[in-house]
């Protein structure tokens, strides 16, 4: 995934599966970096299952999103994921 453009506009789509559907709907972001940060830091655990990130007409799965977020090239400061109240 070298050459990924973290500054490109991005769209985050929820899972298409009714079994895995998360508590979020389609979201559009000014940059892919913002979309990745939202997906991995703000979304509840399990909500990424089946979700898709689209950047420059390329689609990325949960595993690919995690790899992009964890990459040394990720331009934003990482923050610990918010814990949901139990």
C-alpha positions in Angstrom: 0.0 0.0 0.0 2.9 2.3 -0.6 2.0 5.6 -2.2 -1.4 5.7 -0.3 -2.7 9.3 -0.4 -3.7 10.2 3.2 -4.7 13.7 2.0 -7.3 12.5 -0.5 -11.0 12.7 0.2 -12.5 9.5 1.6 -15.8 7.8 2.2 -16.5 5.3 4.9 -19.3 2.8 4.3 -20.9 0.6 7.0 -21.1 -3.2 6.6 -23.7 -4.4 4.1 -24.5 -7.4 6.3 -27.5 -7.1 8.6 -25.7 -9.4 11.1 -22.6 -7.2 11.3 -24.2 -3.8 10.8 -22.6 -1.2 13.0 -24.2 1.8 14.7 -23.0 4.2 12.0 -24.0 5.2 8.5 -22.1 6.4 5.5 -19.7 9.2 6.3 -17.6 11.4 4.1 -14.2 12.9 5.2 -12.0 15.6 3.8 -9.0 13.3 4.1 -8.3 9.6 4.3 -6.3 10.2 7.4 -9.3 11.7 9.2 -11.5 8.7 8.0 -9.0 6.2 9.3 -8.6 8.0 12.7 -12.4 8.0 13.1 -12.8 4.4 12.1 -10.1 3.1 14.4 -10.4 5.5 17.3 -14.1 6.5 17.5 -16.1 3.6 16.2 -17.3 1.0 18.7 -15.5 -2.4 18.8 -16.8 -4.7 16.0 -18.4 -1.9 14.0 -15.5 -2.1 11.5 -16.4 -5.6 10.5 -17.5 -5.5 6.9 -17.0 -1.7 6.7 -15.2 -0.3 3.6 -13.1 2.8 3.1 -13.1 4.2 -0.4 -10.2 6.6 -1.5 -9.5 7.5 -5.1 -11.8 4.8 -6.3 -9.9 2.1 -4.4 -11.6 0.2 -1.6 -10.0 -1.0 1.6 -11.2 -3.6 4.1 -10.9 -3.6 7.9 -7.5 -5.2 7.8 -6.2 -2.8 5.2 -7.6 0.2 7.2 -5.7 -1.1 10.3 -2.5 -1.4 8.3 -2.8 2.1 6.9 -3.5 3.5 10.4 -0.6 1.7 12.0 1.8 2.6 9.2 4.7 5.0 10.0 3.4 7.2 7.1 0.1 7.9 9.0 0.2 11.7 9.3 -2.0 12.3 12.3 -1.3 11.8 16.0 -2.8 8.6 17.2 -5.0 8.6 20.3 -6.0 5.6 22.4 -9.4 4.2 21.3 -12.3 5.4 23.5 -13.7 2.7 25.8 -17.4 2.1 25.7 -19.2 2.3 29.1 -20.1 -1.1 30.4 
